[in-house]
């Protein structure tokens, strides 16, 4: 019998918890370790943004528990979710906590891990591809490009109270970060856009909304910082969405590989009209 391709990977042991990132949507972006964990778990506690095809990789008979948290909708409290992981592990189950993207990137994975430590539950972190990178790649937008930016800022569009975080230094980010990638920002794009323009960002700067990234329902809206609020409202698009601000958005005209598969003709250089040639 041939060895399993998973045989050299660690096992999900009874009474332990794996905090696993499912990636931005496409189940093909799961890591091998995530797939192995799904095949071994007795119970999978999953978020709202986890694609159903990812859950199909769970072993037959595994319990699937929904623990999704969506803004503005009734959902379980974070502390209750964390304690549920403890409860399940204490019964001797192999527990896999499946979170969209990466558990440590705006995913509350740190909070859940701290609760496991508090209750002496063994755990493993299995990173995933965060939507701010993988989701933009599926839209044909690189977060870095050698001739455009050497830095990128990731931020959340709202804090635990549901409002734009006061702790963010918008002036520093606006003046210092050439590319800004925002999670959970669509609802507050009017205030965020105003904050960035007040810090000196031009109203003409490219912006893209990537909704349902890396899924069959993915939609991309390209606009500008000054028009972002009206364009998003007129589009009818809804979260979940990643919002990116910066010149890298222009590269989508050349790098929209999914669009090319559907017949879009890509431009060799989207900056040629402006006289800027990128190689």
Residue, then its C-alpha position, 0 to 999 in steps of 0.5 A: x500500500x502506498x503511503x498517504x501524502x499526509x503520513x508525515x504530517x502531525x495528527x489531530x489528537x483526541x482532546x486537542x484543538x486545531x485553529x485552522x485557516x480555510x483561506x479566502x474561499x476556494x477550497x483548493x487554497x486549503x493547506x495540506x495540514x488543514x485538509x488532514x485536520x478536516x479528515x481527522x476531526x470529530x467536530x468542526x466548529x466553523x465560521x460563516x465565511x467558510x466555503x461549503x466545499x471546504x466542509x465537504x472534506x470533513x470525515x463522514x460522521x463528523x459533527x459540523x457546528x456553526x459559529x459564524x459572526x456577521x456584522x449586524x446579525x444575531x451571532x454567538x458571543x466570542x467568549x461563548x465560542x471559545x468556551x465551547x472549544x474547551x468543552x468539546x476538547x474536554x470530552x476527548x473529541x478531536x476539535x477543528x476550529x475552521x476560520x475564514x482566511x487566517x485565524x490570526x489576521x482579524x480572525x479572533x484566533x488569538x482570543x480563542x487560543x488564549x482561552x485554550x491556554x487558560x484551560x490547559x487545552x493543547x492546541x495547534x495553529x494552522x495558518x491560512x491564506x488571508x483574504x487581503x492577499x489571496x482574495x486580491x490575487x484572485x481579483x488580479x491585484x498584487x498587494x506589492x509591485x516592485x515599481x509601485x510600493x515597498x510597503x502595505x498596511x492591513x487594517x480593519x474597518x470597524x472595531x468590536x463596537x462596530x464603528x471605525x476604530x479611533x485608535x487608527x492613525x489615519x494621517x500616518x497611514x494616509x501619508x505613509x502607506x502607498x497601498x492600504x488593504x482593509x477588512x470589513x470596511x465596506x459599511x464605513x467606506x464614506x468615513x474611511x474615504x474622508x479620513x484618507x483624503x483629509x490626510x492628503x490622499x488624492x480623490x483620483x486614487x484607484x480603489x477596488x472592492x473585492x466581494x466574495x473573494x476567491x469564490x464562484x460569486x466573486x465580484x470586483x468594483x473598480x473606482x476611485x477614492x473620491x467616488x468610492x462611497x457612491x459607486x459602492x452604493x450604486x453597485x448593490x454589492x454587499x459584504x464580505x468584501x476586501x477594499x484596497x486603495x493604491x496604484x496597484x489596483x491599476x494592474x488589474x487591467x493586466x493581471x485579471x487572470x480570471x477575467x482572461x479565462x472568461x475572454x477578457x483581453x488583458x493590457x500589456x501595461x496599464x500605465x503606458x497611457x500615463x507615460x509610466x512604464x513598468x517592467 
